[in-house]
């Protein structure tokens, strides 16, 4: 952990410490769910923080493993929740980055079989990547269904309409060693209200890994590829000038660590400070990559620091 201001990892900061951090960093990466909003409700003060950073000339991007909607829909959601200065090019979702990986990195030549929502397919199609059309008879089984002849990649994302037939088809396509096996992300689950959880893309990927005997290449956090996408579209991105703000230790903090970024945990989402302290005190060195440099209760804790900076400039 970088600890750029002499703080030990996992220490809560506020006031002057946050102000110093805001002055030192040029590039802010935010997770969305649990950091910026909960569902259709913005976290109190989050819109003011994001809008103020943008208006101060800071670079702000959003890195989300949520692959269920195309970027255009995210722009509408940001605007609807009061984030009026957010533009399309600031949004990096695991679905968008998956499309970039298929188009620009591996340059896939053929169809992609998608286990995922319509939003993921839309992102691929907008990048010019053809997807296998799902048009099976309702009574079709893996014994008698048609298999597309030109599948060069299987991409797994969140799929709330997953069927056994989809899983079986994907397993068949992956029998071909030249067929790529990709996953938008490996998030195991997502919290819902009332203590319920929603299985994430990682749980579907795990099932297919067992069925196929292969390991998926993960595109989203904590993989470095998302940061490489950002670096390719924003000039002069220096990891030392970046701050990654997220709510999951095993995803957001590890992503920041993998990319050489300072990290901040906000306590409005999944992970809590006690878990971070356990990782910090662990004898396993690999657990130390899950420890944030800084901790805040909410990104609204940035607001007093903005007020102090404005007073200094007046």
C-alpha positions, 0 to 999 in steps of 0.5 A: 500500500502506498500510504502517500501521506504517512498513514498506515493501511486501513486508517480512517481519514477525514478533514485535512487528510482528505483535502491533502489527498484531493490536492495530490490526486489527478485521477479518481476511479469510482465503483458505482454500486455501494459507492455512488448509489444503491439501486435507484437511490444515489448515496447522499452527497455522492452527486455533489462530490462527483460534480465538484471533482469534475468541475475542479478539472479532475479526471473522473471515471467509473469502473463497474463490474455490472454488465447488465446495461450498456453505457448509454443507459448508465449516462441516463441513470447518472443524469437521473440521479443528479450526476449532471456532469458525467459523460459516456466516455467516463464509464467503463463497465465490464461489458464495454471492456469485454467488447474492447477485448474481443474487438481490439485485443484478440480480434475475434473472427467469428461469433460469440456465444453469450451467457448474459443479459441483453445489455451485454449483447448490445455492447458487443453488437455496438462494437461490431461483434456478432453474437449467436442468436438464441432461437431454440424451440421451447422443448429443445434439449442439448441432445437435439438442439442446433449448435452454431458452427462458427463460435470463436468465444464464450462470454459469461456475464450476469444472466437472470435467464440462465437455463441448463441448455445455455450452460450445456451449449457453452460447455460444448463450444468450449470443447474446441481449444481454440474457442476463447473462454471469457468472463465479464467479472468474477463477482460471486454475489450482490446484496439485495434488500432484506438480507437476500443476495443475487448470485453474480457472474462469478457463480455462473463462470464457476459452473462453466469452469467445472463443466468445461474443465477450463479457466476463464479469462476475467475482463473486469475488476480485479483484472488489470485490463479495465485500467488498460482500457482507461489508459488507452483512452485518457492520455498520461494516466499515471498510477501514482496520481490515481485513487481507486474508490470502492466498497469491496475488498476482494474486487475494488481494493485488489484491482487498485493494488494490481494496477499500482493505485492508491485505494480507498474503501467506503463503508456504504457497501459490502465490505466493512473496516473489520474485514480490512483490519483482519486482512491487514493483520493476516500472516498471508502476504497475498491478503495485504493486497486486499487492504485499502490505503484509506477508509471513509464512512462515505464519499460524502466525507469529501464535502468538507474538504471541498468547502475548505479548498473553495475558501482558500481560493476565495 
